[in-house]
Every structure is written in structure tokens, then in C-alpha cells.
Amino acid sequence: MMKTVIKSALAALALATGLSSATSAQTYRVAAATPDVYVVMFRADWCAPCKVVEPRLNDALRNLHDPRIEYVNIDISGGRGDWNAHAVFDRGIVQQYNEWMGVTGFAAIIDGDTKRTLGCLNITYDTNAMASHIRNLQGQAKRNARTFDVTCPAPNHPV
């Protein structure tokens, strides 16, 4: 429902601003709309699994080359606290940040509209499996369907 409202509003805006072709309106909509999914990498410089997951994930995202997928890098190595805070607040993914703060070596795929965690990627996925999993979960997000992905790590509940 929300995506339909956004599409209608952007189409009206495109016509009001003089964008006459369908291509121009479509390009404007993609640039201005919320992504279908956020791919949020939780990483640190000292994280060994990150050194395997990140290059695979970068290759998978490059292969997908989809502007409706937004990559967010949460780096807890130090000195990135302000950027991390802005990144999660601006995207409305504070719940996931709080849940996994301190856990590294994986990426969470989060629905851009509902902010639900759809699934995760970890060291067990190769580049092709990552791309396939992201695309599958993106489809789930577009249909507002539930996912039963169990690949996410347990929450970090410090004592």
C-alpha cells in the first residue's frame, strides 16, 4: 500500500514538474523512493569473517546492480559512531542496530518499508548465493510477504 502511494505521489510530482516521458518519471521515482531493501553489513577491522563476507557481498551487490537495494556499512572499529548513528536513524533501522551492536561478520537484509529483518548473509554464502538470497528477500519485501529465514545471528544482550 505504502509503495503504491509513493508511486502515485511521485508520478503526480513528475507531471507537475514537467517530466513528460514515462522514462523520466520512472527514473525520478527510483531515485526518490525508499529502497526495497537495505543490506546492512555489521563489521569491524579486527573481524576475521568480515574479511571473507565483505568482498563476496560487494561482488554480489555489483552483480545485482539494483538502485532499489541500498548498502549500509555499520563499522564498530572505532571513530565511526556518529556516522553509524546517523545511518541507522536516517533509515529507521535502530532496532537491528541495537539488537546486533557488537556482533560482526554478517549482513542483515531489512525491508525498506516495514523495517522488518528479512534474513541475513554470513560466511557460509558464496557470491552467487548472496546475490540470489538478496534478490529472493527483495521479492519478499515487494510482496510484503513473511520470510522464514533463520540465518541471522542471536541478538547481543550484554550483561
C-alpha positions as CSV (number, residue, x, y, z in Angstrom):
1,M,0.0,0.0,0.0
2,M,2.8,2.5,1.0
3,K,4.7,1.8,-2.2
4,T,1.6,2.5,-4.3
5,V,1.0,5.8,-2.5
6,I,4.6,6.8,-3.1
7,K,4.4,5.8,-6.8
8,S,1.2,7.9,-7.2
9,A,2.7,10.9,-5.5
10,L,5.9,10.8,-7.5
11,A,4.0,10.4,-10.7
12,A,1.9,13.5,-9.9
13,L,5.1,15.3,-8.9
14,A,6.8,14.3,-12.2
15,L,3.9,15.6,-14.2
16,A,3.7,18.8,-12.2
17,T,7.4,19.5,-12.7
18,G,7.2,19.0,-16.4
19,L,8.6,15.5,-16.8
20,S,6.6,14.3,-19.7
21,S,8.1,10.9,-20.7
22,A,7.4,7.7,-18.8
23,T,11.1,7.1,-18.7
24,S,11.8,10.4,-17.0
25,A,9.0,9.8,-14.4
26,Q,10.3,6.3,-13.8
27,T,13.9,7.5,-13.3
28,Y,12.7,10.1,-10.9
29,R,10.6,7.6,-8.9
30,V,13.5,5.2,-8.5
31,A,15.9,7.9,-7.3
32,A,13.4,9.4,-4.8
33,A,11.7,6.3,-3.4
34,T,12.7,4.2,-0.4
35,P,14.8,1.2,-1.3
36,D,13.1,-2.2,-1.4
37,V,15.7,-3.5,1.0
38,Y,18.7,-2.3,3.0
39,V,21.7,-4.7,3.1
40,V,23.3,-3.8,6.4
41,M,26.9,-5.1,6.9
42,F,27.9,-5.3,10.6
43,R,31.7,-5.2,10.5
44,A,34.9,-4.3,12.4
45,D,38.6,-4.1,11.3
46,W,39.5,-7.0,13.6
47,C,36.7,-9.3,12.4
48,A,38.1,-12.3,10.5
49,P,34.8,-13.4,9.0
50,C,34.3,-9.9,7.7
51,K,37.4,-10.3,5.5
52,V,35.6,-13.1,3.7
53,V,32.0,-11.8,3.8
54,E,32.6,-8.2,2.6
55,P,34.4,-8.9,-0.7
56,R,31.7,-11.5,-1.6
57,L,28.9,-9.1,-0.6
58,N,30.5,-6.3,-2.6
59,D,30.7,-8.6,-5.7
60,A,27.1,-9.8,-5.2
61,L,25.8,-6.2,-5.0
62,R,27.8,-5.2,-8.0
63,N,26.4,-8.1,-9.9
64,L,22.8,-7.2,-8.9
65,H,23.4,-3.5,-9.8
66,D,20.0,-2.5,-8.5
67,P,19.3,1.0,-7.2
68,R,16.4,-0.4,-5.1
69,I,19.0,-2.2,-2.9
70,E,20.9,0.2,-0.5
71,Y,24.1,-1.0,1.1
72,V,24.8,0.3,4.6
73,N,28.1,-0.4,6.3
74,I,28.0,-0.4,10.1
75,D,31.6,-0.3,11.3
76,I,32.2,-0.7,15.0
77,S,36.0,-0.5,14.7
78,G,36.0,3.0,16.3
79,G,35.7,6.5,15.2
80,R,32.5,5.8,13.2
81,G,30.0,6.2,16.0
82,D,28.4,9.4,14.6
83,W,28.2,8.0,11.1
84,N,26.7,4.7,12.4
85,A,24.1,6.6,14.5
86,H,23.1,8.8,11.5
87,A,22.9,5.8,9.2
88,V,20.6,3.8,11.4
89,F,18.4,6.7,12.5
90,D,18.0,8.1,8.9
91,R,16.9,4.7,7.7
92,G,14.8,3.7,10.7
93,I,16.8,0.6,11.4
94,V,17.7,1.4,15.1
95,Q,16.1,-1.9,16.3
96,Q,18.5,-4.0,14.3
97,Y,21.5,-1.8,15.3
98,N,20.6,-2.2,19.0
99,E,19.9,-6.0,18.5
100,W,23.3,-6.7,16.9
101,M,25.6,-4.0,18.2
102,G,28.9,-5.7,18.8
103,V,28.1,-8.7,16.6
104,T,30.1,-8.7,13.3
105,G,30.8,-10.7,10.2
106,F,27.3,-10.8,8.7
107,A,24.8,-8.6,6.7
108,A,21.2,-8.2,7.6
109,I,18.6,-7.7,4.8
110,I,15.9,-5.3,6.0
111,D,12.7,-4.4,4.3
112,G,12.9,-0.7,3.3
113,D,9.2,0.0,4.1
114,T,8.3,-2.1,7.1
115,K,11.9,-2.2,8.6
116,R,11.4,-5.9,9.3
117,T,14.5,-8.1,9.1
118,L,14.0,-10.5,6.2
119,G,17.2,-12.5,6.6
120,C,21.0,-12.4,6.9
121,L,24.1,-13.4,5.0
122,N,27.2,-14.8,6.6
123,I,30.4,-16.6,5.8
124,T,28.6,-19.7,4.6
125,Y,27.3,-17.9,1.4
126,D,29.4,-17.5,-1.7
127,T,29.0,-14.5,-4.0
128,N,26.3,-16.2,-6.2
129,A,24.3,-17.5,-3.2
130,M,24.5,-14.0,-1.6
131,A,23.1,-12.4,-4.8
132,S,20.4,-15.0,-5.1
133,H,19.4,-14.6,-1.4
134,I,19.3,-10.8,-1.6
135,R,17.1,-11.0,-4.8
136,N,14.8,-13.5,-3.1
137,L,14.4,-11.4,0.0
138,Q,13.9,-8.3,-2.1
139,G,11.0,-10.1,-3.8
140,Q,9.6,-10.9,-0.3
141,A,9.8,-7.3,0.6
142,K,8.0,-6.1,-2.6
143,R,5.1,-8.5,-1.8
144,N,5.1,-7.7,1.9
145,A,5.4,-11.4,2.4
146,R,6.7,-13.0,5.6
147,T,10.0,-14.8,5.4
148,F,11.2,-17.7,7.4
149,D,14.9,-17.1,7.1
150,V,16.9,-18.4,10.1
151,T,20.4,-17.3,9.1
152,C,20.6,-14.3,11.4
153,P,22.8,-14.4,14.5
154,A,21.4,-14.4,18.0
155,P,20.9,-10.9,19.4
156,N,23.7,-9.4,21.5
157,H,22.4,-8.8,25.0
158,P,25.4,-7.5,27.1
159,V,25.2,-8.2,30.8
